Amino acid sequence: MTSLDQPVDVLLSDGSTVQLRPIDPADAPGIVAMHSRFSERTRYLRYFSPYPRIPERDLIRFVTVDHHDREAFVVLAADQIVAVGRYERLGPQAPEAEVAFVVEDAYQGRGIGSVLMEHLADAARRNDIMSFVAEVLPANGTMLRVFADFGYQVQREYADGVVHLSFPIAPTEASLEVQRGREHRTEARSIARLLAPRGIVVYGASATGQGVGAAVLGHLRDGGFTGAVVPVHPSASTVAGLPAYPSAVAAGAPVDLAVVAVPPEAATAVVADAAAAGVHGLVVISAGFAEAGGEGAATQRA
């Protein structure tokens, strides 16, 4: 793993994608908003108290790090912060750091804790930190499993109602095997609905039957696909003999894959419609994206 100074897309255990990047002071409102969505249980398990709101002093400290002795990463879904993880060195030049992370309730159980752990450990090693310590309430079984299942040699001590964990973060064959296994499983799940979709929505198929979009639609209709094939057209009620709809949302059919054959300038609106309909993957058949230069690359990223 290389140094993380730019946002990266990461796959979760259910095959969905989130973005991970270093925290920034401008994230303060997003951290407050995430905190407001926590259940009382999540707040208690993370902070060992109800902690109904983040005091201004704590907030400033949360979002301000030096990326050396103190590091923090945020995880975003649809531009909304849904998790944060951090480490803090235990004294000047100390080889140990305390690690902690918290995940919004709706995103728990998807492997975000493992992703944060992986990136935090990598960042810590690059800053000469050799081991992590953590304090976890005994009731927080999920967090205890994250640490136990990562492949590190974790030492546990129970005192004052808290489980104290310590473990070296140098990669081991066990930790590397855990990481490879996680990557294989998430990659498989991420493409499952691409290779075996319940339904396919096609954007850009003309009602005249001309063009790439119409050709693709015809192949899907006649090629033996047993799921729903949904053409989206701004005005036609039928395309290639199939009922057409002004949007994928309007069709109401379960669609996992979108085939996009529209010009780049129309692609952003199309992708937004596909996302609103629950589409998981895109196949874009159009020129003018990254291969066309900087503007096309920006459109592709958007």
Contacts in CASP RR format, 6 or more apart in sequence:
PFRMAT RR
TARGET T0000
AUTHOR 0000-0000-0000
METHOD contacts of the structure
MODEL  1
MTSLDQPVDVLLSDGSTVQLRPIDPADAPGIVAMHSRFSERTRYLRYFSP
YPRIPERDLIRFVTVDHHDREAFVVLAADQIVAVGRYERLGPQAPEAEVA
FVVEDAYQGRGIGSVLMEHLADAARRNDIMSFVAEVLPANGTMLRVFADF
GYQVQREYADGVVHLSFPIAPTEASLEVQRGREHRTEARSIARLLAPRGI
VVYGASATGQGVGAAVLGHLRDGGFTGAVVPVHPSASTVAGLPAYPSAVA
AGAPVDLAVVAVPPEAATAVVADAAAAGVHGLVVISAGFAEAGGEGAATQ
RA
1 118 0 8 1.000
1 119 0 8 1.000
1 122 0 8 1.000
3 123 0 8 1.000
3 126 0 8 1.000
4 20 0 8 1.000
4 21 0 8 1.000
4 22 0 8 1.000
4 73 0 8 1.000
4 119 0 8 1.000
4 122 0 8 1.000
4 123 0 8 1.000
5 22 0 8 1.000
6 21 0 8 1.000
7 19 0 8 1.000
7 20 0 8 1.000
7 21 0 8 1.000
7 76 0 8 1.000
8 19 0 8 1.000
8 20 0 8 1.000
8 21 0 8 1.000
9 17 0 8 1.000
9 18 0 8 1.000
9 19 0 8 1.000
9 20 0 8 1.000
10 17 0 8 1.000
10 18 0 8 1.000
10 19 0 8 1.000
10 20 0 8 1.000
10 75 0 8 1.000
10 115 0 8 1.000
11 17 0 8 1.000
11 183 0 8 1.000
11 186 0 8 1.000
11 187 0 8 1.000
11 189 0 8 1.000
11 190 0 8 1.000
12 18 0 8 1.000
12 110 0 8 1.000
12 111 0 8 1.000
12 112 0 8 1.000
12 115 0 8 1.000
12 186 0 8 1.000
13 109 0 8 1.000
13 110 0 8 1.000
13 111 0 8 1.000
13 182 0 8 1.000
13 185 0 8 1.000
13 186 0 8 1.000
13 189 0 8 1.000
14 110 0 8 1.000
14 189 0 8 1.000
15 186 0 8 1.000
15 189 0 8 1.000
15 190 0 8 1.000
15 192 0 8 1.000
16 77 0 8 1.000
16 110 0 8 1.000
16 190 0 8 1.000
17 190 0 8 1.000
18 75 0 8 1.000
18 76 0 8 1.000
18 77 0 8 1.000
18 82 0 8 1.000
18 107 0 8 1.000
18 112 0 8 1.000
19 75 0 8 1.000
19 76 0 8 1.000
19 77 0 8 1.000
20 73 0 8 1.000
20 74 0 8 1.000
20 75 0 8 1.000
20 76 0 8 1.000
20 115 0 8 1.000
20 116 0 8 1.000
20 119 0 8 1.000
21 73 0 8 1.000
21 74 0 8 1.000
21 76 0 8 1.000
22 65 0 8 1.000
22 67 0 8 1.000
22 71 0 8 1.000
22 72 0 8 1.000
22 73 0 8 1.000
22 74 0 8 1.000
23 62 0 8 1.000
23 63 0 8 1.000
23 65 0 8 1.000
23 72 0 8 1.000
23 73 0 8 1.000
23 74 0 8 1.000
23 84 0 8 1.000
23 86 0 8 1.000
24 63 0 8 1.000
25 60 0 8 1.000
25 63 0 8 1.000
25 64 0 8 1.000
26 63 0 8 1.000
27 63 0 8 1.000
27 74 0 8 1.000
27 81 0 8 1.000
28 59 0 8 1.000
28 60 0 8 1.000
28 62 0 8 1.000
28 63 0 8 1.000
30 80 0 8 1.000
30 81 0 8 1.000
31 54 0 8 1.000
31 59 0 8 1.000
31 62 0 8 1.000
31 63 0 8 1.000
31 74 0 8 1.000
31 81 0 8 1.000
31 84 0 8 1.000
32 53 0 8 1.000
32 54 0 8 1.000
32 59 0 8 1.000
33 80 0 8 1.000
33 81 0 8 1.000
34 80 0 8 1.000
34 81 0 8 1.000
34 82 0 8 1.000
34 83 0 8 1.000
34 84 0 8 1.000
34 104 0 8 1.000
35 43 0 8 1.000
35 53 0 8 1.000
35 54 0 8 1.000
37 104 0 8 1.000
37 105 0 8 1.000
37 106 0 8 1.000
38 46 0 8 1.000
38 102 0 8 1.000
38 104 0 8 1.000
38 105 0 8 1.000
39 105 0 8 1.000
40 50 0 8 1.000
42 102 0 8 1.000
42 103 0 8 1.000
42 104 0 8 1.000
42 105 0 8 1.000
42 108 0 8 1.000
43 49 0 8 1.000
43 50 0 8 1.000
43 51 0 8 1.000
43 52 0 8 1.000
44 50 0 8 1.000
44 51 0 8 1.000
44 137 0 8 1.000
45 137 0 8 1.000
45 139 0 8 1.000
45 140 0 8 1.000
45 143 0 8 1.000
46 100 0 8 1.000
46 102 0 8 1.000
48 137 0 8 1.000
48 162 0 8 1.000
54 62 0 8 1.000
62 72 0 8 1.000
62 84 0 8 1.000
62 86 0 8 1.000
63 72 0 8 1.000
65 71 0 8 1.000
65 72 0 8 1.000
65 86 0 8 1.000
67 123 0 8 1.000
68 127 0 8 1.000
69 88 0 8 1.000
69 89 0 8 1.000
69 91 0 8 1.000
69 92 0 8 1.000
69 97 0 8 1.000
69 127 0 8 1.000
70 86 0 8 1.000
70 87 0 8 1.000
70 88 0 8 1.000
70 89 0 8 1.000
71 86 0 8 1.000
71 87 0 8 1.000
71 120 0 8 1.000
71 123 0 8 1.000
71 124 0 8 1.000
71 127 0 8 1.000
72 84 0 8 1.000
72 85 0 8 1.000
72 86 0 8 1.000
72 87 0 8 1.000
73 84 0 8 1.000
73 85 0 8 1.000
73 86 0 8 1.000
73 116 0 8 1.000
73 119 0 8 1.000
73 120 0 8 1.000
73 123 0 8 1.000
74 81 0 8 1.000
74 83 0 8 1.000
74 84 0 8 1.000
74 85 0 8 1.000
75 81 0 8 1.000
75 82 0 8 1.000
75 83 0 8 1.000
75 84 0 8 1.000
75 103 0 8 1.000
75 107 0 8 1.000
75 112 0 8 1.000
75 115 0 8 1.000
75 116 0 8 1.000
76 82 0 8 1.000
77 107 0 8 1.000
82 103 0 8 1.000
82 104 0 8 1.000
82 106 0 8 1.000
82 107 0 8 1.000
82 112 0 8 1.000
83 101 0 8 1.000
83 102 0 8 1.000
83 103 0 8 1.000
83 104 0 8 1.000
83 107 0 8 1.000
83 112 0 8 1.000
83 113 0 8 1.000
83 116 0 8 1.000
84 101 0 8 1.000
84 102 0 8 1.000
85 99 0 8 1.000
85 100 0 8 1.000
85 101 0 8 1.000
85 102 0 8 1.000
85 116 0 8 1.000
85 120 0 8 1.000
86 99 0 8 1.000
86 100 0 8 1.000
86 101 0 8 1.000
86 120 0 8 1.000
87 97 0 8 1.000
87 98 0 8 1.000
87 99 0 8 1.000
87 100 0 8 1.000
87 120 0 8 1.000
87 123 0 8 1.000
87 124 0 8 1.000
87 129 0 8 1.000
87 132 0 8 1.000
88 97 0 8 1.000
88 98 0 8 1.000
89 96 0 8 1.000
89 97 0 8 1.000
89 127 0 8 1.000
89 129 0 8 1.000
90 96 0 8 1.000
90 97 0 8 1.000
90 98 0 8 1.000
90 133 0 8 1.000
93 128 0 8 1.000
94 129 0 8 1.000
95 128 0 8 1.000
95 129 0 8 1.000
95 130 0 8 1.000
95 131 0 8 1.000
96 129 0 8 1.000
96 130 0 8 1.000
96 131 0 8 1.000
96 132 0 8 1.000
96 133 0 8 1.000
96 166 0 8 1.000
97 124 0 8 1.000
97 129 0 8 1.000
97 131 0 8 1.000
97 132 0 8 1.000
97 133 0 8 1.000
98 132 0 8 1.000
98 133 0 8 1.000
98 134 0 8 1.000
98 135 0 8 1.000
99 117 0 8 1.000
99 120 0 8 1.000
99 124 0 8 1.000
99 132 0 8 1.000
99 133 0 8 1.000
99 134 0 8 1.000
100 134 0 8 1.000
101 112 0 8 1.000
101 113 0 8 1.000
101 116 0 8 1.000
101 117 0 8 1.000
101 120 0 8 1.000
103 109 0 8 1.000
103 112 0 8 1.000
103 113 0 8 1.000
108 142 0 8 1.000
109 142 0 8 1.000
111 182 0 8 1.000
113 146 0 8 1.000
114 146 0 8 1.000
114 149 0 8 1.000
114 150 0 8 1.000
114 182 0 8 1.000
117 146 0 8 1.000
117 147 0 8 1.000
117 150 0 8 1.000
118 179 0 8 1.000
120 132 0 8 1.000
121 132 0 8 1.000
121 169 0 8 1.000
124 132 0 8 1.000
124 169 0 8 1.000
125 169 0 8 1.000
125 170 0 8 1.000
129 169 0 8 1.000
130 168 0 8 1.000
130 169 0 8 1.000
130 170 0 8 1.000
131 166 0 8 1.000
131 167 0 8 1.000
131 168 0 8 1.000
131 169 0 8 1.000
132 165 0 8 1.000
132 166 0 8 1.000
132 167 0 8 1.000
132 169 0 8 1.000
133 164 0 8 1.000
133 165 0 8 1.000
133 166 0 8 1.000
134 147 0 8 1.000
134 164 0 8 1.000
134 165 0 8 1.000
134 166 0 8 1.000
135 162 0 8 1.000
135 163 0 8 1.000
135 164 0 8 1.000
135 165 0 8 1.000
136 143 0 8 1.000
136 144 0 8 1.000
136 147 0 8 1.000
136 162 0 8 1.000
136 163 0 8 1.000
136 165 0 8 1.000
137 161 0 8 1.000
137 162 0 8 1.000
137 163 0 8 1.000
138 144 0 8 1.000
138 158 0 8 1.000
138 161 0 8 1.000
138 162 0 8 1.000
138 163 0 8 1.000
144 163 0 8 1.000
144 165 0 8 1.000
147 154 0 8 1.000
147 165 0 8 1.000
147 167 0 8 1.000
148 154 0 8 1.000
149 178 0 8 1.000
150 175 0 8 1.000
150 178 0 8 1.000
151 172 0 8 1.000
151 174 0 8 1.000
151 175 0 8 1.000
151 177 0 8 1.000
151 178 0 8 1.000
152 167 0 8 1.000
152 168 0 8 1.000
152 169 0 8 1.000
152 172 0 8 1.000
152 174 0 8 1.000
152 175 0 8 1.000
153 167 0 8 1.000
153 168 0 8 1.000
153 172 0 8 1.000
154 165 0 8 1.000
154 166 0 8 1.000
154 167 0 8 1.000
155 165 0 8 1.000
155 166 0 8 1.000
155 167 0 8 1.000
156 163 0 8 1.000
156 164 0 8 1.000
156 165 0 8 1.000
157 163 0 8 1.000
157 164 0 8 1.000
158 164 0 8 1.000
193 256 0 8 1.000
193 257 0 8 1.000
193 280 0 8 1.000
193 281 0 8 1.000
194 256 0 8 1.000
194 257 0 8 1.000
194 280 0 8 1.000
194 281 0 8 1.000
194 283 0 8 1.000
197 227 0 8 1.000
197 255 0 8 1.000
197 256 0 8 1.000
197 257 0 8 1.000
197 280 0 8 1.000
198 227 0 8 1.000
198 228 0 8 1.000
198 254 0 8 1.000
198 255 0 8 1.000
198 256 0 8 1.000
199 227 0 8 1.000
199 228 0 8 1.000
199 229 0 8 1.000
199 230 0 8 1.000
199 253 0 8 1.000
199 254 0 8 1.000
199 255 0 8 1.000
199 256 0 8 1.000
199 257 0 8 1.000
200 220 0 8 1.000
200 225 0 8 1.000
200 227 0 8 1.000
200 228 0 8 1.000
200 229 0 8 1.000
200 230 0 8 1.000
200 255 0 8 1.000
200 256 0 8 1.000
200 257 0 8 1.000
200 258 0 8 1.000
200 259 0 8 1.000
201 230 0 8 1.000
201 231 0 8 1.000
201 232 0 8 1.000
201 248 0 8 1.000
201 251 0 8 1.000
201 255 0 8 1.000
201 257 0 8 1.000
201 258 0 8 1.000
201 259 0 8 1.000
201 274 0 8 1.000
201 277 0 8 1.000
201 279 0 8 1.000
202 213 0 8 1.000
202 216 0 8 1.000
202 217 0 8 1.000
202 220 0 8 1.000
202 229 0 8 1.000
202 230 0 8 1.000
202 231 0 8 1.000
202 232 0 8 1.000
202 258 0 8 1.000
202 259 0 8 1.000
202 261 0 8 1.000
203 232 0 8 1.000
203 258 0 8 1.000
203 259 0 8 1.000
203 260 0 8 1.000
203 261 0 8 1.000
203 262 0 8 1.000
203 270 0 8 1.000
203 273 0 8 1.000
203 274 0 8 1.000
204 213 0 8 1.000
204 214 0 8 1.000
204 232 0 8 1.000
204 233 0 8 1.000
204 260 0 8 1.000
204 261 0 8 1.000
204 262 0 8 1.000
205 213 0 8 1.000
205 214 0 8 1.000
205 216 0 8 1.000
205 217 0 8 1.000
205 231 0 8 1.000
205 233 0 8 1.000
205 239 0 8 1.000
205 240 0 8 1.000
205 261 0 8 1.000
206 213 0 8 1.000
206 214 0 8 1.000
206 239 0 8 1.000
207 233 0 8 1.000
207 236 0 8 1.000
207 238 0 8 1.000
207 239 0 8 1.000
207 244 0 8 1.000
208 214 0 8 1.000
209 239 0 8 1.000
209 240 0 8 1.000
211 261 0 8 1.000
212 261 0 8 1.000
212 285 0 8 1.000
213 259 0 8 1.000
213 261 0 8 1.000
213 285 0 8 1.000
214 239 0 8 1.000
214 240 0 8 1.000
216 259 0 8 1.000
216 261 0 8 1.000
216 285 0 8 1.000
217 229 0 8 1.000
217 231 0 8 1.000
217 239 0 8 1.000
217 240 0 8 1.000
217 242 0 8 1.000
217 259 0 8 1.000
218 240 0 8 1.000
220 229 0 8 1.000
220 259 0 8 1.000
221 229 0 8 1.000
221 240 0 8 1.000
221 241 0 8 1.000
221 242 0 8 1.000
228 251 0 8 1.000
228 253 0 8 1.000
228 254 0 8 1.000
228 255 0 8 1.000
229 242 0 8 1.000
230 242 0 8 1.000
230 243 0 8 1.000
230 244 0 8 1.000
230 245 0 8 1.000
230 248 0 8 1.000
230 251 0 8 1.000
230 253 0 8 1.000
230 255 0 8 1.000
231 239 0 8 1.000
231 240 0 8 1.000
231 242 0 8 1.000
231 243 0 8 1.000
231 244 0 8 1.000
231 245 0 8 1.000
232 244 0 8 1.000
232 245 0 8 1.000
232 246 0 8 1.000
232 247 0 8 1.000
232 248 0 8 1.000
232 251 0 8 1.000
232 270 0 8 1.000
232 273 0 8 1.000
233 239 0 8 1.000
233 244 0 8 1.000
233 245 0 8 1.000
233 246 0 8 1.000
234 246 0 8 1.000
235 246 0 8 1.000
236 244 0 8 1.000
237 243 0 8 1.000
237 244 0 8 1.000
238 244 0 8 1.000
245 251 0 8 1.000
247 273 0 8 1.000
247 276 0 8 1.000
247 277 0 8 1.000
248 255 0 8 1.000
248 258 0 8 1.000
248 273 0 8 1.000
248 274 0 8 1.000
248 276 0 8 1.000
248 277 0 8 1.000
248 279 0 8 1.000
249 273 0 8 1.000
249 276 0 8 1.000
249 277 0 8 1.000
251 277 0 8 1.000
252 277 0 8 1.000
255 274 0 8 1.000
255 277 0 8 1.000
255 278 0 8 1.000
255 279 0 8 1.000
256 278 0 8 1.000
256 279 0 8 1.000
256 280 0 8 1.000
256 281 0 8 1.000
257 279 0 8 1.000
257 280 0 8 1.000
257 281 0 8 1.000
257 282 0 8 1.000
257 283 0 8 1.000
258 270 0 8 1.000
258 271 0 8 1.000
258 274 0 8 1.000
258 279 0 8 1.000
258 281 0 8 1.000
258 282 0 8 1.000
258 283 0 8 1.000
259 282 0 8 1.000
259 283 0 8 1.000
259 285 0 8 1.000
260 267 0 8 1.000
260 270 0 8 1.000
260 271 0 8 1.000
260 274 0 8 1.000
260 282 0 8 1.000
260 283 0 8 1.000
260 284 0 8 1.000
260 285 0 8 1.000
260 286 0 8 1.000
261 285 0 8 1.000
261 286 0 8 1.000
262 270 0 8 1.000
262 286 0 8 1.000
263 286 0 8 1.000
264 286 0 8 1.000
264 287 0 8 1.000
264 288 0 8 1.000
264 289 0 8 1.000
264 292 0 8 1.000
264 296 0 8 1.000
264 299 0 8 1.000
264 300 0 8 1.000
265 299 0 8 1.000
267 284 0 8 1.000
267 286 0 8 1.000
267 299 0 8 1.000
268 299 0 8 1.000
268 302 0 8 1.000
271 282 0 8 1.000
274 281 0 8 1.000
274 282 0 8 1.000
288 296 0 8 1.000
288 299 0 8 1.000
289 296 0 8 1.000
289 297 0 8 1.000
289 299 0 8 1.000
289 300 0 8 1.000
290 296 0 8 1.000
290 297 0 8 1.000
290 300 0 8 1.000
END
